[in-house]
Amino acid sequence: MLVIARLWTRLVTLENQLCLKCNKTYQDELVHVTCECPSTLALRYQLTDSLASILLPDELIRALELDSVSQTLRFLGAPVEPIFDMPTEYCS
């Protein structure tokens, strides 16, 4: 839980950075490492295999169809429903 809390509260920079593993630029290191970097592909396959043993098939498909930012947020425990997709009457 401590690791997840630290990931949720970490400072995020919006500047492009260069990944030292794959030489591609990214804006968010966590999103890049968990969902985009070719150097962590084998680890992502291991995660998918682990998820397949605990999720229903349609849940796994939906999780893997999410964009990389949404996937990262889900891995950190964000709710399935969008947080900010509220009816306009709550936004005044």
PDB file of N, CA, C and O in Angstrom:
ATOM      1  N   MET A   1       0.823  -1.188   0.000  1.00  0.00           N
ATOM      2  CA  MET A   1       0.000   0.000   0.000  1.00  0.00           C
ATOM      3  C   MET A   1       0.868   1.253   0.000  1.00  0.00           C
ATOM      4  O   MET A   1       0.500   2.269  -0.589  1.00  0.00           O
ATOM      5  N   LEU A   2       2.012   1.180   0.656  1.00  0.00           N
ATOM      6  CA  LEU A   2       2.907   2.334   0.704  1.00  0.00           C
ATOM      7  C   LEU A   2       3.406   2.693  -0.697  1.00  0.00           C
ATOM      8  O   LEU A   2       3.493   3.871  -1.043  1.00  0.00           O
ATOM      9  N   VAL A   3       3.730   1.687  -1.494  1.00  0.00           N
ATOM     10  CA  VAL A   3       4.200   1.937  -2.864  1.00  0.00           C
ATOM     11  C   VAL A   3       3.101   2.608  -3.685  1.00  0.00           C
ATOM     12  O   VAL A   3       3.364   3.564  -4.415  1.00  0.00           O
ATOM     13  N   ILE A   4       1.884   2.112  -3.568  1.00  0.00           N
ATOM     14  CA  ILE A   4       0.776   2.712  -4.321  1.00  0.00           C
ATOM     15  C   ILE A   4       0.541   4.145  -3.870  1.00  0.00           C
ATOM     16  O   ILE A   4       0.308   5.024  -4.700  1.00  0.00           O
ATOM     17  N   ALA A   5       0.601   4.393  -2.564  1.00  0.00           N
ATOM     18  CA  ALA A   5       0.426   5.762  -2.057  1.00  0.00           C
ATOM     19  C   ALA A   5       1.507   6.684  -2.599  1.00  0.00           C
ATOM     20  O   ALA A   5       1.223   7.826  -2.961  1.00  0.00           O
ATOM     21  N   ARG A   6       2.723   6.209  -2.657  1.00  0.00           N
ATOM     22  CA  ARG A   6       3.818   7.039  -3.196  1.00  0.00           C
ATOM     23  C   ARG A   6       3.628   7.316  -4.686  1.00  0.00           C
ATOM     24  O   ARG A   6       3.909   8.419  -5.155  1.00  0.00           O
ATOM     25  N   LEU A   7       3.157   6.328  -5.422  1.00  0.00           N
ATOM     26  CA  LEU A   7       2.916   6.534  -6.853  1.00  0.00           C
ATOM     27  C   LEU A   7       1.796   7.549  -7.083  1.00  0.00           C
ATOM     28  O   LEU A   7       1.887   8.369  -7.996  1.00  0.00           O
ATOM     29  N   TRP A   8       0.748   7.502  -6.269  1.00  0.00           N
ATOM     30  CA  TRP A   8      -0.358   8.457  -6.415  1.00  0.00           C
ATOM     31  C   TRP A   8       0.070   9.871  -6.091  1.00  0.00           C
ATOM     32  O   TRP A   8      -0.467  10.821  -6.662  1.00  0.00           O
ATOM     33  N   THR A   9       1.030  10.037  -5.182  1.00  0.00           N
ATOM     34  CA  THR A   9       1.403  11.375  -4.719  1.00  0.00           C
ATOM     35  C   THR A   9       2.714  11.875  -5.301  1.00  0.00           C
ATOM     36  O   THR A   9       3.222  12.908  -4.865  1.00  0.00           O
ATOM     37  N   ARG A  10       3.262  11.183  -6.254  1.00  0.00           N
ATOM     38  CA  ARG A  10       4.544  11.586  -6.836  1.00  0.00           C
ATOM     39  C   ARG A  10       4.392  12.860  -7.664  1.00  0.00           C
ATOM     40  O   ARG A  10       3.306  13.168  -8.155  1.00  0.00           O
ATOM     41  N   LEU A  11       5.476  13.583  -7.811  1.00  0.00           N
ATOM     42  CA  LEU A  11       5.475  14.765  -8.666  1.00  0.00           C
ATOM     43  C   LEU A  11       5.504  14.324 -10.121  1.00  0.00           C
ATOM     44  O   LEU A  11       6.269  13.433 -10.489  1.00  0.00           O
ATOM     45  N   VAL A  12       4.682  14.939 -10.940  1.00  0.00           N
ATOM     46  CA  VAL A  12       4.622  14.611 -12.358  1.00  0.00           C
ATOM     47  C   VAL A  12       5.126  15.808 -13.146  1.00  0.00           C
ATOM     48  O   VAL A  12       4.696  16.940 -12.922  1.00  0.00           O
ATOM     49  N   THR A  13       6.030  15.550 -14.061  1.00  0.00           N
ATOM     50  CA  THR A  13       6.517  16.609 -14.930  1.00  0.00           C
ATOM     51  C   THR A  13       5.870  16.455 -16.305  1.00  0.00           C
ATOM     52  O   THR A  13       5.675  15.335 -16.778  1.00  0.00           O
ATOM     53  N   LEU A  14       5.543  17.555 -16.935  1.00  0.00           N
ATOM     54  CA  LEU A  14       4.927  17.497 -18.257  1.00  0.00           C
ATOM     55  C   LEU A  14       5.938  17.724 -19.374  1.00  0.00           C
ATOM     56  O   LEU A  14       5.567  17.846 -20.541  1.00  0.00           O
ATOM     57  N   GLU A  15       7.201  17.779 -19.015  1.00  0.00           N
ATOM     58  CA  GLU A  15       8.252  17.949 -20.018  1.00  0.00           C
ATOM     59  C   GLU A  15       8.594  16.598 -20.638  1.00  0.00           C
ATOM     60  O   GLU A  15       8.575  15.568 -19.963  1.00  0.00           O
ATOM     61  N   ASN A  16       8.904  16.616 -21.923  1.00  0.00           N
ATOM     62  CA  ASN A  16       9.330  15.383 -22.584  1.00  0.00           C
ATOM     63  C   ASN A  16      10.672  14.944 -22.024  1.00  0.00           C
ATOM     64  O   ASN A  16      11.588  15.746 -21.838  1.00  0.00           O
ATOM     65  N   GLN A  17      10.762  13.647 -21.760  1.00  0.00           N
ATOM     66  CA  GLN A  17      11.997  13.065 -21.261  1.00  0.00           C
ATOM     67  C   GLN A  17      12.374  11.888 -22.151  1.00  0.00           C
ATOM     68  O   GLN A  17      11.522  11.316 -22.830  1.00  0.00           O
ATOM     69  N   LEU A  18      13.630  11.538 -22.144  1.00  0.00           N
ATOM     70  CA  LEU A  18      14.115  10.433 -22.959  1.00  0.00           C
ATOM     71  C   LEU A  18      14.283   9.191 -22.092  1.00  0.00           C
ATOM     72  O   LEU A  18      14.953   9.232 -21.059  1.00  0.00           O
ATOM     73  N   CYS A  19      13.680   8.100 -22.511  1.00  0.00           N
ATOM     74  CA  CYS A  19      13.819   6.829 -21.796  1.00  0.00           C
ATOM     75  C   CYS A  19      15.214   6.274 -22.068  1.00  0.00           C
ATOM     76  O   CYS A  19      15.618   6.128 -23.222  1.00  0.00           O
ATOM     77  N   LEU A  20      15.929   5.972 -21.019  1.00  0.00           N
ATOM     78  CA  LEU A  20      17.289   5.444 -21.166  1.00  0.00           C
ATOM     79  C   LEU A  20      17.292   3.987 -21.616  1.00  0.00           C
ATOM     80  O   LEU A  20      18.323   3.480 -22.058  1.00  0.00           O
ATOM     81  N   LYS A  21      16.149   3.308 -21.509  1.00  0.00           N
ATOM     82  CA  LYS A  21      16.054   1.904 -21.922  1.00  0.00           C
ATOM     83  C   LYS A  21      15.721   1.737 -23.401  1.00  0.00           C
ATOM     84  O   LYS A  21      16.261   0.853 -24.068  1.00  0.00           O
ATOM     85  N   CYS A  22      14.813   2.605 -23.923  1.00  0.00           N
ATOM     86  CA  CYS A  22      14.359   2.414 -25.303  1.00  0.00           C
ATOM     87  C   CYS A  22      14.618   3.615 -26.213  1.00  0.00           C
ATOM     88  O   CYS A  22      14.333   3.555 -27.410  1.00  0.00           O
ATOM     89  N   ASN A  23      15.148   4.690 -25.666  1.00  0.00           N
ATOM     90  CA  ASN A  23      15.468   5.911 -26.413  1.00  0.00           C
ATOM     91  C   ASN A  23      14.254   6.596 -27.036  1.00  0.00           C
ATOM     92  O   ASN A  23      14.392   7.312 -28.028  1.00  0.00           O
ATOM     93  N   LYS A  24      13.062   6.383 -26.464  1.00  0.00           N
ATOM     94  CA  LYS A  24      11.867   7.087 -26.914  1.00  0.00           C
ATOM     95  C   LYS A  24      11.542   8.178 -25.900  1.00  0.00           C
ATOM     96  O   LYS A  24      11.881   8.067 -24.722  1.00  0.00           O
ATOM     97  N   THR A  25      10.884   9.229 -26.369  1.00  0.00           N
ATOM     98  CA  THR A  25      10.497  10.298 -25.457  1.00  0.00           C
ATOM     99  C   THR A  25       9.129   9.999 -24.844  1.00  0.00           C
ATOM    100  O   THR A  25       8.279   9.358 -25.461  1.00  0.00           O
ATOM    101  N   TYR A  26       8.943  10.474 -23.627  1.00  0.00           N
ATOM    102  CA  TYR A  26       7.683  10.292 -22.914  1.00  0.00           C
ATOM    103  C   TYR A  26       7.447  11.503 -22.033  1.00  0.00           C
ATOM    104  O   TYR A  26       8.363  12.284 -21.775  1.00  0.00           O
ATOM    105  N   GLN A  27       6.194  11.656 -21.565  1.00  0.00           N
ATOM    106  CA  GLN A  27       5.875  12.726 -20.638  1.00  0.00           C
ATOM    107  C   GLN A  27       5.700  12.201 -19.223  1.00  0.00           C
ATOM    108  O   GLN A  27       6.072  12.891 -18.273  1.00  0.00           O
ATOM    109  N   ASP A  28       5.161  11.035 -19.049  1.00  0.00           N
ATOM    110  CA  ASP A  28       4.943  10.472 -17.727  1.00  0.00           C
ATOM    111  C   ASP A  28       5.680   9.145 -17.627  1.00  0.00           C
ATOM    112  O   ASP A  28       5.360   8.189 -18.333  1.00  0.00           O
ATOM    113  N   GLU A  29       6.657   9.098 -16.752  1.00  0.00           N
ATOM    114  CA  GLU A  29       7.501   7.908 -16.633  1.00  0.00           C
ATOM    115  C   GLU A  29       6.705   6.676 -16.237  1.00  0.00           C
ATOM    116  O   GLU A  29       6.921   5.597 -16.789  1.00  0.00           O
ATOM    117  N   LEU A  30       5.798   6.819 -15.299  1.00  0.00           N
ATOM    118  CA  LEU A  30       5.029   5.668 -14.840  1.00  0.00           C
ATOM    119  C   LEU A  30       4.194   5.068 -15.965  1.00  0.00           C
ATOM    120  O   LEU A  30       4.165   3.850 -16.137  1.00  0.00           O
ATOM    121  N   VAL A  31       3.519   5.913 -16.724  1.00  0.00           N
ATOM    122  CA  VAL A  31       2.716   5.433 -17.852  1.00  0.00           C
ATOM    123  C   VAL A  31       3.623   4.768 -18.880  1.00  0.00           C
ATOM    124  O   VAL A  31       3.294   3.705 -19.406  1.00  0.00           O
ATOM    125  N   HIS A  32       4.758   5.387 -19.167  1.00  0.00           N
ATOM    126  CA  HIS A  32       5.682   4.830 -20.163  1.00  0.00           C
ATOM    127  C   HIS A  32       6.180   3.458 -19.724  1.00  0.00           C
ATOM    128  O   HIS A  32       6.144   2.504 -20.502  1.00  0.00           O
ATOM    129  N   VAL A  33       6.637   3.356 -18.493  1.00  0.00           N
ATOM    130  CA  VAL A  33       7.219   2.092 -18.010  1.00  0.00           C
ATOM    131  C   VAL A  33       6.165   1.001 -17.905  1.00  0.00           C
ATOM    132  O   VAL A  33       6.421  -0.145 -18.275  1.00  0.00           O
ATOM    133  N   THR A  34       4.975   1.346 -17.401  1.00  0.00           N
ATOM    134  CA  THR A  34       3.973   0.302 -17.189  1.00  0.00           C
ATOM    135  C   THR A  34       3.219  -0.111 -18.445  1.00  0.00           C
ATOM    136  O   THR A  34       2.690  -1.221 -18.505  1.00  0.00           O
ATOM    137  N   CYS A  35       3.157   0.765 -19.459  1.00  0.00           N
ATOM    138  CA  CYS A  35       2.295   0.444 -20.608  1.00  0.00           C
ATOM    139  C   CYS A  35       2.921   0.629 -21.984  1.00  0.00           C
ATOM    140  O   CYS A  35       2.378   0.112 -22.960  1.00  0.00           O
ATOM    141  N   GLU A  36       4.023   1.332 -22.106  1.00  0.00           N
ATOM    142  CA  GLU A  36       4.503   1.710 -23.436  1.00  0.00           C
ATOM    143  C   GLU A  36       5.925   1.264 -23.772  1.00  0.00           C
ATOM    144  O   GLU A  36       6.208   0.967 -24.933  1.00  0.00           O
ATOM    145  N   CYS A  37       6.807   1.209 -22.809  1.00  0.00           N
ATOM    146  CA  CYS A  37       8.223   0.957 -23.081  1.00  0.00           C
ATOM    147  C   CYS A  37       8.454  -0.467 -23.599  1.00  0.00           C
ATOM    148  O   CYS A  37       8.037  -1.429 -22.956  1.00  0.00           O
ATOM    149  N   PRO A  38       9.112  -0.610 -24.749  1.00  0.00           N
ATOM    150  CA  PRO A  38       9.408  -1.941 -25.266  1.00  0.00           C
ATOM    151  C   PRO A  38      10.293  -2.762 -24.323  1.00  0.00           C
ATOM    152  O   PRO A  38      10.262  -3.992 -24.352  1.00  0.00           O
ATOM    153  N   SER A  39      11.072  -2.083 -23.498  1.00  0.00           N
ATOM    154  CA  SER A  39      11.966  -2.786 -22.574  1.00  0.00           C
ATOM    155  C   SER A  39      11.219  -3.489 -21.444  1.00  0.00           C
ATOM    156  O   SER A  39      11.772  -4.384 -20.804  1.00  0.00           O
ATOM    157  N   THR A  40       9.974  -3.098 -21.192  1.00  0.00           N
ATOM    158  CA  THR A  40       9.199  -3.742 -20.130  1.00  0.00           C
ATOM    159  C   THR A  40       8.086  -4.630 -20.691  1.00  0.00           C
ATOM    160  O   THR A  40       7.179  -5.029 -19.960  1.00  0.00           O
ATOM    161  N   LEU A  41       8.154  -4.929 -21.957  1.00  0.00           N
ATOM    162  CA  LEU A  41       7.123  -5.733 -22.609  1.00  0.00           C
ATOM    163  C   LEU A  41       6.981  -7.120 -21.970  1.00  0.00           C
ATOM    164  O   LEU A  41       5.861  -7.584 -21.755  1.00  0.00           O
ATOM    165  N   ALA A  42       8.082  -7.775 -21.669  1.00  0.00           N
ATOM    166  CA  ALA A  42       8.018  -9.106 -21.053  1.00  0.00           C
ATOM    167  C   ALA A  42       7.308  -9.048 -19.702  1.00  0.00           C
ATOM    168  O   ALA A  42       6.545  -9.950 -19.355  1.00  0.00           O
ATOM    169  N   LEU A  43       7.564  -7.988 -18.947  1.00  0.00           N
ATOM    170  CA  LEU A  43       6.883  -7.819 -17.658  1.00  0.00           C
ATOM    171  C   LEU A  43       5.387  -7.586 -17.846  1.00  0.00           C
ATOM    172  O   LEU A  43       4.576  -8.068 -17.055  1.00  0.00           O
ATOM    173  N   ARG A  44       5.021  -6.845 -18.897  1.00  0.00           N
ATOM    174  CA  ARG A  44       3.599  -6.630 -19.170  1.00  0.00           C
ATOM    175  C   ARG A  44       2.912  -7.942 -19.552  1.00  0.00           C
ATOM    176  O   ARG A  44       1.762  -8.170 -19.176  1.00  0.00           O
ATOM    177  N   TYR A  45       3.602  -8.795 -20.287  1.00  0.00           N
ATOM    178  CA  TYR A  45       3.035 -10.105 -20.613  1.00  0.00           C
ATOM    179  C   TYR A  45       2.826 -10.930 -19.341  1.00  0.00           C
ATOM    180  O   TYR A  45       1.812 -11.615 -19.207  1.00  0.00           O
ATOM    181  N   GLN A  46       3.774 -10.869 -18.414  1.00  0.00           N
ATOM    182  CA  GLN A  46       3.624 -11.580 -17.140  1.00  0.00           C
ATOM    183  C   GLN A  46       2.420 -11.046 -16.366  1.00  0.00           C
ATOM    184  O   GLN A  46       1.659 -11.815 -15.778  1.00  0.00           O
ATOM    185  N   LEU A  47       2.253  -9.712 -16.372  1.00  0.00           N
ATOM    186  CA  LEU A  47       1.113  -9.108 -15.695  1.00  0.00           C
ATOM    187  C   LEU A  47      -0.193  -9.561 -16.339  1.00  0.00           C
ATOM    188  O   LEU A  47      -1.151  -9.888 -15.638  1.00  0.00           O
ATOM    189  N   THR A  48      -0.235  -9.583 -17.662  1.00  0.00           N
ATOM    190  CA  THR A  48      -1.442 -10.029 -18.365  1.00  0.00           C
ATOM    191  C   THR A  48      -1.773 -11.470 -18.004  1.00  0.00           C
ATOM    192  O   THR A  48      -2.937 -11.806 -17.788  1.00  0.00           O
ATOM    193  N   ASP A  49      -0.756 -12.320 -17.940  1.00  0.00           N
ATOM    194  CA  ASP A  49      -0.976 -13.719 -17.544  1.00  0.00           C
ATOM    195  C   ASP A  49      -1.531 -13.798 -16.128  1.00  0.00           C
ATOM    196  O   ASP A  49      -2.431 -14.593 -15.857  1.00  0.00           O
ATOM    197  N   SER A  50      -1.004 -12.985 -15.230  1.00  0.00           N
ATOM    198  CA  SER A  50      -1.490 -12.972 -13.845  1.00  0.00           C
ATOM    199  C   SER A  50      -2.926 -12.473 -13.776  1.00  0.00           C
ATOM    200  O   SER A  50      -3.748 -13.030 -13.049  1.00  0.00           O
ATOM    201  N   LEU A  51      -3.227 -11.421 -14.534  1.00  0.00           N
ATOM    202  CA  LEU A  51      -4.589 -10.885 -14.547  1.00  0.00           C
ATOM    203  C   LEU A  51      -5.575 -11.896 -15.112  1.00  0.00           C
ATOM    204  O   LEU A  51      -6.722 -11.965 -14.671  1.00  0.00           O
ATOM    205  N   ALA A  52      -5.128 -12.681 -16.091  1.00  0.00           N
ATOM    206  CA  ALA A  52      -6.002 -13.684 -16.700  1.00  0.00           C
ATOM    207  C   ALA A  52      -6.447 -14.733 -15.691  1.00  0.00           C
ATOM    208  O   ALA A  52      -7.499 -15.351 -15.858  1.00  0.00           O
ATOM    209  N   SER A  53      -5.660 -14.933 -14.658  1.00  0.00           N
ATOM    210  CA  SER A  53      -6.022 -15.938 -13.653  1.00  0.00           C
ATOM    211  C   SER A  53      -6.987 -15.389 -12.598  1.00  0.00           C
ATOM    212  O   SER A  53      -7.563 -16.165 -11.836  1.00  0.00           O
ATOM    213  N   ILE A  54      -7.173 -14.057 -12.539  1.00  0.00           N
ATOM    214  CA  ILE A  54      -8.048 -13.498 -11.510  1.00  0.00           C
ATOM    215  C   ILE A  54      -9.234 -12.715 -12.065  1.00  0.00           C
ATOM    216  O   ILE A  54     -10.179 -12.428 -11.330  1.00  0.00           O
ATOM    217  N   LEU A  55      -9.198 -12.368 -13.342  1.00  0.00           N
ATOM    218  CA  LEU A  55     -10.293 -11.615 -13.953  1.00  0.00           C
ATOM    219  C   LEU A  55     -11.106 -12.507 -14.879  1.00  0.00           C
ATOM    220  O   LEU A  55     -10.605 -13.493 -15.419  1.00  0.00           O
ATOM    221  N   LEU A  56     -12.358 -12.144 -15.048  1.00  0.00           N
ATOM    222  CA  LEU A  56     -13.171 -12.811 -16.060  1.00  0.00           C
ATOM    223  C   LEU A  56     -12.643 -12.403 -17.433  1.00  0.00           C
ATOM    224  O   LEU A  56     -12.075 -11.319 -17.572  1.00  0.00           O
ATOM    225  N   PRO A  57     -12.818 -13.249 -18.451  1.00  0.00           N
ATOM    226  CA  PRO A  57     -12.278 -12.928 -19.780  1.00  0.00           C
ATOM    227  C   PRO A  57     -12.700 -11.564 -20.310  1.00  0.00           C
ATOM    228  O   PRO A  57     -11.875 -10.839 -20.867  1.00  0.00           O
ATOM    229  N   ASP A  58     -13.983 -11.199 -20.144  1.00  0.00           N
ATOM    230  CA  ASP A  58     -14.427  -9.905 -20.670  1.00  0.00           C
ATOM    231  C   ASP A  58     -13.831  -8.745 -19.873  1.00  0.00           C
ATOM    232  O   ASP A  58     -13.603  -7.673 -20.432  1.00  0.00           O
ATOM    233  N   GLU A  59     -13.575  -8.941 -18.577  1.00  0.00           N
ATOM    234  CA  GLU A  59     -12.927  -7.908 -17.776  1.00  0.00           C
ATOM    235  C   GLU A  59     -11.488  -7.692 -18.232  1.00  0.00           C
ATOM    236  O   GLU A  59     -11.021  -6.556 -18.319  1.00  0.00           O
ATOM    237  N   LEU A  60     -10.798  -8.774 -18.518  1.00  0.00           N
ATOM    238  CA  LEU A  60      -9.418  -8.677 -18.994  1.00  0.00           C
ATOM    239  C   LEU A  60      -9.365  -7.959 -20.339  1.00  0.00           C
ATOM    240  O   LEU A  60      -8.506  -7.102 -20.548  1.00  0.00           O
ATOM    241  N   ILE A  61     -10.262  -8.296 -21.238  1.00  0.00           N
ATOM    242  CA  ILE A  61     -10.297  -7.652 -22.553  1.00  0.00           C
ATOM    243  C   ILE A  61     -10.532  -6.155 -22.398  1.00  0.00           C
ATOM    244  O   ILE A  61      -9.850  -5.347 -23.027  1.00  0.00           O
ATOM    245  N   ARG A  62     -11.505  -5.785 -21.553  1.00  0.00           N
ATOM    246  CA  ARG A  62     -11.772  -4.359 -21.327  1.00  0.00           C
ATOM    247  C   ARG A  62     -10.561  -3.651 -20.739  1.00  0.00           C
ATOM    248  O   ARG A  62     -10.261  -2.522 -21.127  1.00  0.00           O
ATOM    249  N   ALA A  63      -9.863  -4.290 -19.815  1.00  0.00           N
ATOM    250  CA  ALA A  63      -8.678  -3.678 -19.197  1.00  0.00           C
ATOM    251  C   ALA A  63      -7.578  -3.464 -20.232  1.00  0.00           C
ATOM    252  O   ALA A  63      -6.914  -2.428 -20.227  1.00  0.00           O
ATOM    253  N   LEU A  64      -7.385  -4.427 -21.109  1.00  0.00           N
ATOM    254  CA  LEU A  64      -6.318  -4.325 -22.107  1.00  0.00           C
ATOM    255  C   LEU A  64      -6.669  -3.377 -23.246  1.00  0.00           C
ATOM    256  O   LEU A  64      -5.781  -2.920 -23.966  1.00  0.00           O
ATOM    257  N   GLU A  65      -7.959  -3.076 -23.417  1.00  0.00           N
ATOM    258  CA  GLU A  65      -8.375  -2.137 -24.458  1.00  0.00           C
ATOM    259  C   GLU A  65      -8.254  -0.681 -24.020  1.00  0.00           C
ATOM    260  O   GLU A  65      -8.376   0.219 -24.851  1.00  0.00           O
ATOM    261  N   LEU A  66      -8.017  -0.431 -22.736  1.00  0.00           N
ATOM    262  CA  LEU A  66      -7.879   0.936 -22.236  1.00  0.00           C
ATOM    263  C   LEU A  66      -6.613   1.582 -22.796  1.00  0.00           C
ATOM    264  O   LEU A  66      -5.641   0.896 -23.112  1.00  0.00           O
ATOM    265  N   ASP A  67      -6.637   2.907 -22.915  1.00  0.00           N
ATOM    266  CA  ASP A  67      -5.413   3.602 -23.327  1.00  0.00           C
ATOM    267  C   ASP A  67      -4.388   3.498 -22.186  1.00  0.00           C
ATOM    268  O   ASP A  67      -4.742   3.120 -21.069  1.00  0.00           O
ATOM    269  N   SER A  68      -3.134   3.828 -22.463  1.00  0.00           N
ATOM    270  CA  SER A  68      -2.062   3.602 -21.495  1.00  0.00           C
ATOM    271  C   SER A  68      -2.236   4.388 -20.205  1.00  0.00           C
ATOM    272  O   SER A  68      -1.893   3.886 -19.134  1.00  0.00           O
ATOM    273  N   VAL A  69      -2.761   5.608 -20.279  1.00  0.00           N
ATOM    274  CA  VAL A  69      -2.980   6.396 -19.057  1.00  0.00           C
ATOM    275  C   VAL A  69      -4.070   5.743 -18.211  1.00  0.00           C
ATOM    276  O   VAL A  69      -3.911   5.601 -16.999  1.00  0.00           O
ATOM    277  N   SER A  70      -5.165   5.348 -18.836  1.00  0.00           N
ATOM    278  CA  SER A  70      -6.260   4.701 -18.098  1.00  0.00           C
ATOM    279  C   SER A  70      -5.811   3.377 -17.505  1.00  0.00           C
ATOM    280  O   SER A  70      -6.178   3.053 -16.375  1.00  0.00           O
ATOM    281  N   GLN A  71      -5.022   2.604 -18.246  1.00  0.00           N
ATOM    282  CA  GLN A  71      -4.507   1.344 -17.705  1.00  0.00           C
ATOM    283  C   GLN A  71      -3.655   1.595 -16.476  1.00  0.00           C
ATOM    284  O   GLN A  71      -3.799   0.902 -15.468  1.00  0.00           O
ATOM    285  N   THR A  72      -2.774   2.573 -16.547  1.00  0.00           N
ATOM    286  CA  THR A  72      -1.909   2.878 -15.415  1.00  0.00           C
ATOM    287  C   THR A  72      -2.732   3.271 -14.200  1.00  0.00           C
ATOM    288  O   THR A  72      -2.466   2.814 -13.088  1.00  0.00           O
ATOM    289  N   LEU A  73      -3.735   4.121 -14.413  1.00  0.00           N
ATOM    290  CA  LEU A  73      -4.592   4.527 -13.298  1.00  0.00           C
ATOM    291  C   LEU A  73      -5.331   3.334 -12.705  1.00  0.00           C
ATOM    292  O   LEU A  73      -5.464   3.236 -11.486  1.00  0.00           O
ATOM    293  N   ARG A  74      -5.814   2.426 -13.552  1.00  0.00           N
ATOM    294  CA  ARG A  74      -6.500   1.225 -13.048  1.00  0.00           C
ATOM    295  C   ARG A  74      -5.550   0.360 -12.233  1.00  0.00           C
ATOM    296  O   ARG A  74      -5.942  -0.172 -11.195  1.00  0.00           O
ATOM    297  N   PHE A  75      -4.298   0.209 -12.687  1.00  0.00           N
ATOM    298  CA  PHE A  75      -3.330  -0.581 -11.942  1.00  0.00           C
ATOM    299  C   PHE A  75      -3.043   0.025 -10.576  1.00  0.00           C
ATOM    300  O   PHE A  75      -2.664  -0.679  -9.640  1.00  0.00           O
ATOM    301  N   LEU A  76      -3.228   1.343 -10.470  1.00  0.00           N
ATOM    302  CA  LEU A  76      -3.018   2.034  -9.193  1.00  0.00           C
ATOM    303  C   LEU A  76      -4.288   2.091  -8.355  1.00  0.00           C
ATOM    304  O   LEU A  76      -4.295   2.705  -7.288  1.00  0.00           O
ATOM    305  N   GLY A  77      -5.353   1.467  -8.817  1.00  0.00           N
ATOM    306  CA  GLY A  77      -6.554   1.375  -8.014  1.00  0.00           C
ATOM    307  C   GLY A  77      -7.637   2.384  -8.305  1.00  0.00           C
ATOM    308  O   GLY A  77      -8.585   2.504  -7.530  1.00  0.00           O
ATOM    309  N   ALA A  78      -7.525   3.117  -9.400  1.00  0.00           N
ATOM    310  CA  ALA A  78      -8.576   4.073  -9.750  1.00  0.00           C
ATOM    311  C   ALA A  78      -9.864   3.315 -10.074  1.00  0.00           C
ATOM    312  O   ALA A  78      -9.810   2.172 -10.530  1.00  0.00           O
ATOM    313  N   PRO A  79     -11.027   3.944  -9.841  1.00  0.00           N
ATOM    314  CA  PRO A  79     -12.289   3.258 -10.146  1.00  0.00           C
ATOM    315  C   PRO A  79     -12.456   3.022 -11.643  1.00  0.00           C
ATOM    316  O   PRO A  79     -11.860   3.715 -12.467  1.00  0.00           O
ATOM    317  N   VAL A  80     -13.266   2.043 -11.972  1.00  0.00           N
ATOM    318  CA  VAL A  80     -13.513   1.710 -13.373  1.00  0.00           C
ATOM    319  C   VAL A  80     -14.216   2.858 -14.078  1.00  0.00           C
ATOM    320  O   VAL A  80     -13.853   3.216 -15.199  1.00  0.00           O
ATOM    321  N   GLU A  81     -15.226   3.441 -13.425  1.00  0.00           N
ATOM    322  CA  GLU A  81     -15.954   4.560 -14.016  1.00  0.00           C
ATOM    323  C   GLU A  81     -15.082   5.801 -13.975  1.00  0.00           C
ATOM    324  O   GLU A  81     -14.341   5.993 -13.011  1.00  0.00           O
ATOM    325  N   PRO A  82     -15.149   6.648 -14.992  1.00  0.00           N
ATOM    326  CA  PRO A  82     -14.351   7.882 -14.986  1.00  0.00           C
ATOM    327  C   PRO A  82     -14.675   8.749 -13.773  1.00  0.00           C
ATOM    328  O   PRO A  82     -15.839   8.916 -13.406  1.00  0.00           O
ATOM    329  N   ILE A  83     -13.648   9.289 -13.168  1.00  0.00           N
ATOM    330  CA  ILE A  83     -13.821  10.111 -11.973  1.00  0.00           C
ATOM    331  C   ILE A  83     -14.465  11.444 -12.320  1.00  0.00           C
ATOM    332  O   ILE A  83     -15.347  11.901 -11.593  1.00  0.00           O
ATOM    333  N   PHE A  84     -14.056  12.073 -13.399  1.00  0.00           N
ATOM    334  CA  PHE A  84     -14.501  13.416 -13.725  1.00  0.00           C
ATOM    335  C   PHE A  84     -15.680  13.451 -14.685  1.00  0.00           C
ATOM    336  O   PHE A  84     -16.082  14.535 -15.108  1.00  0.00           O
ATOM    337  N   ASP A  85     -16.230  12.338 -15.033  1.00  0.00           N
ATOM    338  CA  ASP A  85     -17.361  12.289 -15.952  1.00  0.00           C
ATOM    339  C   ASP A  85     -18.652  12.389 -15.150  1.00  0.00           C
ATOM    340  O   ASP A  85     -19.432  11.438 -15.089  1.00  0.00           O
ATOM    341  N   MET A  86     -18.875  13.569 -14.524  1.00  0.00           N
ATOM    342  CA  MET A  86     -20.038  13.781 -13.680  1.00  0.00           C
ATOM    343  C   MET A  86     -21.081  14.610 -14.425  1.00  0.00           C
ATOM    344  O   MET A  86     -20.737  15.381 -15.322  1.00  0.00           O
ATOM    345  N   PRO A  87     -22.338  14.458 -14.063  1.00  0.00           N
ATOM    346  CA  PRO A  87     -23.369  15.316 -14.647  1.00  0.00           C
ATOM    347  C   PRO A  87     -23.061  16.784 -14.349  1.00  0.00           C
ATOM    348  O   PRO A  87     -22.473  17.104 -13.316  1.00  0.00           O
ATOM    349  N   THR A  88     -23.457  17.658 -15.249  1.00  0.00           N
ATOM    350  CA  THR A  88     -23.111  19.068 -15.107  1.00  0.00           C
ATOM    351  C   THR A  88     -23.713  19.718 -13.876  1.00  0.00           C
ATOM    352  O   THR A  88     -23.184  20.728 -13.411  1.00  0.00           O
ATOM    353  N   GLU A  89     -24.800  19.182 -13.325  1.00  0.00           N
ATOM    354  CA  GLU A  89     -25.382  19.806 -12.137  1.00  0.00           C
ATOM    355  C   GLU A  89     -24.459  19.733 -10.925  1.00  0.00           C
ATOM    356  O   GLU A  89     -24.616  20.506  -9.979  1.00  0.00           O
ATOM    357  N   TYR A  90     -23.486  18.800 -10.945  1.00  0.00           N
ATOM    358  CA  TYR A  90     -22.538  18.691  -9.840  1.00  0.00           C
ATOM    359  C   TYR A  90     -21.324  19.585 -10.029  1.00  0.00           C
ATOM    360  O   TYR A  90     -20.504  19.707  -9.119  1.00  0.00           O
ATOM    361  N   CYS A  91     -21.194  20.205 -11.175  1.00  0.00           N
ATOM    362  CA  CYS A  91     -19.996  20.981 -11.501  1.00  0.00           C
ATOM    363  C   CYS A  91     -20.181  22.486 -11.292  1.00  0.00           C
ATOM    364  O   CYS A  91     -19.260  23.244 -11.595  1.00  0.00           O
ATOM    365  N   SER A  92     -21.309  22.946 -10.798  1.00  0.00           N
ATOM    366  CA  SER A  92     -21.517  24.386 -10.639  1.00  0.00           C
ATOM    367  C   SER A  92     -21.008  24.903  -9.309  1.00  0.00           C
ATOM    368  O   SER A  92     -21.113  26.097  -9.029  1.00  0.00           O
TER     369      SER A  92
END
